[in-house]
Amino acid sequence: LDAVEDIDAFVFTAARNRLRDRARRADVRHRNQADVEARAAQIEVLHPERVLQGRQDLSAVMTALEGLDERQRDMLILHRLDGMKQKDIAELYGLSLSSVEKNLRVAMRHVMKSIEL
């Protein structure tokens, strides 16, 4: 083996390389852990029981919506799903804001009662 000319430089370089390797391994471990956690969350979200429950909930809401008159159903969908403001719904239907508020309250009350929340 060749003799090291500057032992201090050699030790410093070895220590620096060791710290870089340790940081790289920690970064890879951290990324792998994050990937595992993300996959676990996806699996939990897509678990068959959750999918079935979601479908049942959706079916219950759809049934509840069918029990509304067409205007209330449309207003509720515009407001809750499409994010339309009540003021804009009032303009669209040519109604007062208070009339839209009342229709939305009645519709929400019906849906909540129907799905037993």
Secondary structure, 3 states (H helix, E strand, C coil): CCCCCCHHHHHHHHHHHHHHHHHHHHHHHHHHHHHHHHHHHHHHHCCHHHHHHHHHHHHHHHHHHHCCCHHHHHHHHHHHHCCCCHHHHHHHHCCCHHHHHHHHHHHHHHHHHHHCC
